[in-house]
Amino acid sequence: MKTLTVFTPTYNRAYCLNKCYESLINQSNQDFKWLIIDDGSTDDTESLVNSWIQENKIDIQYHYQNNLGMHGGHNAAYRLVETPLNVCIDSDDAMGEEAVQKILDTWQIIKGDDKYAGIVGLDADPSGKIIGTKMPEDLRETTLYELYNKHKVQGDKKLVYRTEVVKKYPAYPIFEGERFVPLGYLYQLIDQDYKLYPINEVLCDVEYMPDGSSLNILKQYRRHPNGFAFSRKSRMALAENFKDKFKNAIHYVSSSIFTKNGNFLNESPKKLTTIAAIPFGVALNLYIRYKTKGEF
């Protein structure tokens, strides 16, 4: 069995998926499987992947499912992964140079220590510039929450999780008519029980595409309000300070207005905070409607 699964949820990305493929066949260490979760693509993704399977340069597993969104792709990956480690490389991104070797070298350091859920490394842009900031050099354990809120690290980071850990937690919920639940929901749950081992090594080369979720967040808020409301409730419940609770309460109120959920206050895990956030949530909702007018 391989040690690492690189999984890639993809939807109509045949035009750019080759970048990820090329980065994987160029890895010096081939102790990995590439799991492609085709989330209902209508382009030629399947035939493209089949051509790569025929090339037999790397171990590829292809899984097709009806369109469920990014989180649905992660659900499928966590259900299918059988290797000890897994990492998500998005369909418009590439595996960093020698990233597999860096992951497996680090795995030898933490293997057998059950306090670690996995590894957190760096993302870089196509020019090689680090996304955000590096992590403290002397840091040997952290949660994702601590990384950003205590150590003040900035920018997206790449997570490599132990498969037996992620399989312990519930799948992302699927809401009818919606295709997005923030992935941070799972990461926050894992934070409650485990630490991450940080490495200042680039594991992923990131390019934010015009059709990617990172550049369309206000539209996402409006298109997937149930998914965001679900996430905000979890974040409120687990937030470690009032500022985080209040910020998430504001977003929860805004999302609840979009879903027309008259019972949102009773469903909130922090009712007083939510009451205080109502005026700000209304304002945010109006702002999102204004910025996305003409799109809906």
C-alpha positions in Angstrom: 0.0 0.0 0.0 1.1 3.5 -0.7 1.7 5.9 2.2 0.1 9.1 0.9 -3.1 9.8 -1.1 -3.2 13.1 -3.0 -6.9 13.7 -3.7 -8.2 16.3 -6.1 -11.9 17.2 -6.3 -12.6 18.5 -9.8 -15.6 19.9 -11.7 -15.2 20.9 -15.4 -11.5 21.6 -15.0 -10.1 19.4 -17.8 -8.5 22.6 -19.2 -6.2 23.0 -16.2 -6.0 19.6 -14.5 -2.8 18.7 -16.5 -0.9 21.2 -14.3 -1.6 19.0 -11.2 -0.8 15.8 -13.2 2.6 17.2 -14.4 3.5 18.2 -10.9 2.8 14.7 -9.6 4.6 12.7 -12.3 7.6 14.9 -11.6 7.8 14.0 -7.9 11.0 12.0 -7.2 9.2 10.0 -4.5 6.2 8.0 -6.0 4.9 6.6 -2.7 1.5 8.0 -3.3 -1.8 7.5 -5.1 -3.7 10.2 -7.0 -7.4 10.0 -6.2 -9.4 12.2 -8.6 -13.0 12.9 -7.4 -14.9 14.0 -10.5 -17.8 15.9 -9.1 -20.2 15.6 -12.0 -18.0 17.1 -14.8 -19.6 17.5 -18.2 -16.4 18.3 -20.1 -13.8 15.6 -21.1 -12.3 15.1 -17.7 -13.0 11.4 -17.7 -11.4 10.7 -21.1 -8.4 12.9 -20.1 -7.9 11.0 -16.8 -8.3 7.6 -18.6 -5.5 8.7 -21.0 -3.3 9.3 -18.0 -4.2 6.0 -16.5 -3.2 4.3 -19.7 0.2 6.2 -19.6 0.8 4.4 -16.2 3.3 7.0 -15.0 1.7 7.2 -11.5 -1.0 5.3 -9.6 -4.4 7.0 -10.4 -7.8 6.2 -9.0 -10.8 7.9 -10.7 -14.1 8.3 -8.9 -17.2 9.9 -10.6 -20.2 11.2 -8.6 -23.1 13.6 -9.1 -22.3 17.2 -8.5 -22.2 17.8 -4.7 -19.7 20.6 -4.5 -16.2 20.8 -3.0 -17.2 19.5 0.4 -19.0 16.6 -1.2 -15.8 15.8 -3.0 -13.9 15.8 0.3 -16.6 13.5 1.8 -16.0 11.0 -1.1 -12.2 11.3 -0.7 -12.3 10.6 3.0 -14.6 7.7 2.4 -12.3 6.2 -0.3 -8.8 6.9 1.0 -7.0 3.9 2.5 -3.4 5.2 2.9 -2.1 6.4 6.2 -1.9 10.0 5.0 -3.9 12.2 2.7 -3.6 15.7 1.3 -5.9 17.7 -1.0 -4.4 19.4 -4.1 -7.1 21.4 -5.8 -7.7 21.0 -9.5 -6.2 24.4 -10.4 -3.1 23.9 -8.2 0.1 21.8 -8.4 2.0 19.7 -5.9 5.1 21.6 -4.8 8.6 20.5 -5.9 9.7 17.4 -3.9 6.6 17.9 -1.7 5.8 14.2 -1.5 9.4 13.5 -0.2 9.0 16.4 2.3 5.7 15.0 3.6 7.1 11.5 4.0 10.3 12.7 5.7 8.1 14.6 8.2 5.9 11.6 8.7 8.9 9.6 9.9 9.3 12.3 12.7 5.7 12.2 14.0 4.7 8.6 13.1 3.4 6.9 16.2 2.7 10.0 18.2 -1.0 10.1 18.5 -1.2 13.7 19.5 -0.7 14.8 15.9 -3.5 14.9 13.4 -1.0 15.5 10.7 1.3 18.1 9.1 0.7 21.8 8.1 3.0 23.2 5.4 3.2 26.2 3.1 1.5 27.3 -0.1 3.2 29.4 -2.7 2.1 31.3 -5.7 3.3 30.3 -9.3 6.4 32.5 -8.9 7.4 30.7 -5.8 6.5 33.4 -3.3 5.1 32.1 0.0 1.4 32.8 0.4 1.1 34.9 3.6 3.8 34.3 6.1 6.0 31.4 7.3 5.4 29.7 10.7 7.6 30.3 13.7 10.8 28.2 13.2 10.9 26.8 16.7 7.2 25.7 16.6 6.8 22.0 17.0 3.0 21.7 17.6 0.0 23.8 17.0 -3.6 23.7 16.1 -4.8 25.5 13.0 -6.7 28.0 15.2 -3.6 28.7 17.2 -1.5 29.1 14.1 -3.6 32.1 13.0 -4.9 33.5 16.3 -2.0 32.9 18.6 1.0 32.9 16.3 -0.4 35.4 13.9 0.5 33.5 10.8 -1.1 34.7 7.6 -2.3 33.2 4.4 -3.5 29.8 3.2 -1.6 26.7 4.4 -1.5 23.1 3.2 -2.9 20.4 5.5 -1.8 16.8 5.4 -4.0 14.6 7.7 -3.7 11.2 9.1 -6.5 9.2 7.4 -7.5 7.4 10.6 -8.1 10.8 12.2 -10.3 12.4 9.5 -12.4 9.2 9.4 -13.4 9.7 13.0 -15.4 12.9 12.3 -18.8 13.3 10.7 -19.1 14.0 7.0 -19.9 17.5 5.7 -23.7 17.9 5.5 -25.3 18.1 2.0 -28.0 20.8 1.6 -30.4 20.4 -1.3 -29.8 23.0 -4.0 -26.5 24.1 -2.5 -22.9 23.1 -3.4 -20.7 24.5 -0.6 -20.0 24.0 3.1 -16.8 25.7 4.3 -14.1 23.0 4.8 -12.9 24.7 8.0 -15.8 23.0 9.8 -13.9 19.7 9.9 -10.5 21.3 10.6 -12.0 23.1 13.7 -13.4 19.8 15.0 -10.0 18.1 14.6 -8.4 21.1 16.4 -10.3 20.2 19.6 -8.6 16.8 19.9 -5.2 17.0 18.0 -2.2 19.1 17.2 -0.5 19.6 13.8 3.3 19.4 13.1 4.3 22.6 11.2 7.0 22.6 8.5 8.1 25.7 6.6 8.3 23.8 3.3 6.2 24.5 0.2 3.8 21.6 -0.4 1.5 23.3 -2.9 1.7 25.8 -5.7 -1.5 27.8 -5.7 -3.1 29.8 -8.5 -6.4 31.5 -7.7 -8.5 31.0 -10.8 -11.3 33.4 -11.9 -13.9 30.6 -11.4 -12.5 29.5 -8.1 -14.3 29.9 -4.8 -11.6 32.1 -3.2 -12.3 35.0 -5.6 -16.1 34.7 -5.4 -16.8 34.6 -1.7 -19.7 37.1 -1.6 -21.5 35.1 -4.3 -20.8 32.0 -2.3 -22.4 33.5 0.7 -25.6 34.1 -1.3 -25.7 30.9 -3.2 -25.0 28.6 -0.2 -26.5 30.2 2.9 -27.5 26.9 4.6 -23.9 25.7 4.3 -22.5 28.9 5.7 -25.1 29.1 8.5 -24.2 25.5 9.5 -20.5 26.4 9.6 -21.0 29.6 11.5 -23.0 27.8 14.2 -20.1 25.4 14.7 -17.5 28.2 14.8 -19.6 30.1 17.4 -19.8 27.1 19.6 -16.1 26.4 19.4 -14.6 29.9 19.2 -12.1 30.7 21.9 -12.8 34.4 22.4 -15.7 36.8 22.1 -14.4 38.5 19.0 -14.6 35.3 17.0 -18.0 34.4 18.5 -19.4 37.8 17.5 -17.9 37.8 14.0 -19.4 34.4 13.3 -22.7 35.4 14.9 -22.9 38.3 12.4 -22.4 36.0 9.5 -24.9 33.5 10.9 -27.6 36.2 11.1 -26.9 37.2 7.5 -27.0 33.6 6.2 -30.2 33.0 8.2 -31.9 36.0 6.5 -31.0 34.4 3.1 -32.5 31.1 4.2 -35.6 32.8 5.7 -35.0 30.8 8.9 -37.3 32.4 11.5 -36.0 29.9 14.1 -32.4 31.0 13.8 -32.2 32.4 17.3 -33.4 29.2 18.9 -30.9 27.2 16.8 -27.9 29.4 17.8 -25.4 28.0 20.3 -24.8 31.5 21.5 -28.1 33.2 21.8 -27.1 36.4 23.6 -24.2 37.0 21.2 -26.5 36.4 18.2 -29.1 38.9 19.5 -26.3 41.5 19.8 -25.2 40.6 16.3 -28.6 41.1 14.6 -28.1 44.7 13.4 -24.7 43.9 12.0 -26.0 40.8 10.4 -28.8 42.7 8.7 -26.2 45.2 7.4 -24.0 42.5 6.1 -26.9 40.8 4.4 -27.8 44.1 2.7 -24.2 44.6 1.6 -24.0 41.2 0.1 -27.2 41.8 -1.8 -25.9 45.1 -3.1 -22.5 43.7 -4.2 -24.1 40.7 -5.9 -27.1 42.4 -7.5 -27.6 41.3 -11.1 -26.1 37.9 -10.3 -29.3 36.4 -8.8 
